[in-house]
Amino acid sequence: MRERDIKKVFYFNEKENQRFKKNVLKSNLSGSSYLRSLITNYQPKDAPSDTILLPIIDELKSVGKTLNEIARIANRFDFINTKYANRVIERIDFISDKIRENLITSR
């Protein structure tokens, strides 16, 4: 059963439609989600650009590989190199700060 079962139909002129499509693309939401967010008085923000996201994603992948390496060594030898693990934790904290700075507070 659908959560939203009430259908609404409305019309745009060409200019309004182009603006709607542009705003939906910028927000990275579906058209319905975008409209629902406007109805609830929430102004959707533009999706972050790839120049911000790609370096963060690359760093997260690198940390993930490092954590996997630590887990393999820990399982194989029943030993964790705490200095190495602490450096990875510091990298995670750094990435967290970068995400907060670039994606959350800069809007």
N, C-alpha and C positions, 0 to 999 in steps of 0.2 A: 504494500500500500504506500502511495506517495505521501511524503510529509507535507508537501505543498500541492494541494489539489484544486486551488482556485486559479483559473486562467484569466489573465488580463490582456486585452489587445488594445494597442494605441498606435498612433501614427506620427511619423516625423516628416519634416520636409527635408530636402537634400542636404541643406547646410547643417541642420540639427543631427541628421543621421551621420554625416561625416565627423562631426564633433564627438558624438556618442562613441563611434567606432574608435576614434583616436584616443579618447579617454579610457576606454576599455582595454585597448592594447597597452597603454602606458601603465595601467594599474595591474596588469597581468591577471585579471579576473575574468570570469565569464560575464556576458551581458546581464544575465539574471542576478548574479552575485553583486555586480556593480550597482545595479538599480536598488537591490535590497539594502546595500550599505548606504546609499543616499537617503532612502526612506527612513532609516534609523538614525539620521543626522550624523553619520560617520562619513567624513570625506576621505575616500581612498587615496592613498599616496602612490606616486609613481613607483613602479618596480625598479629595483636597483639596476644600474647598468652593468654590462659584462666586465667593464674595466675595474669595477669594484669587486664583483663576485668571483671572477676567474682566479685571481691570486689567492683569495681566501679558500676556494675549493681545492686548489693545488696544495696549499699548506695543510688542509684537513686530510687530504689523501696521504700526504707524507707522514703525518702524525699517525694515521690509521695503520700504515705499513709498519711504522716503528713499534706501535703497540702490539701488533701481531707478532713481530719478531721477539719482543720481550716475553709474550705469552708462550711462544714456541720454546724459547730457552728455559723458561720457568717450568714448563711441563716436562721437558726432556731431562733437565739436570736438577730439578727441584731446588732451583736457586734463582733469585732475582737480584740483579745488579742495581742497588738502590740509587747510586749516583746517576746512572743512566736513566732510570725511571723518573727520578726527580727532574732531570733536564727535560724529559718529555712532558712532565706535568707543567713545567715553566712555559714550554712552547704552547701547551693547551691554554694556559692563562693568557699568554700573549695574543693568541688567535681570538680568544673570547673578548679581550679588550678591543682588538681590531674590528671584530664584528659589531660590538656595541658602538664603537666610534663611527664606523662607516655606514651601518645599516639601521641603527636604532636612533641614536641621538642627533644625527646630522639631518634629519628630516624636518 
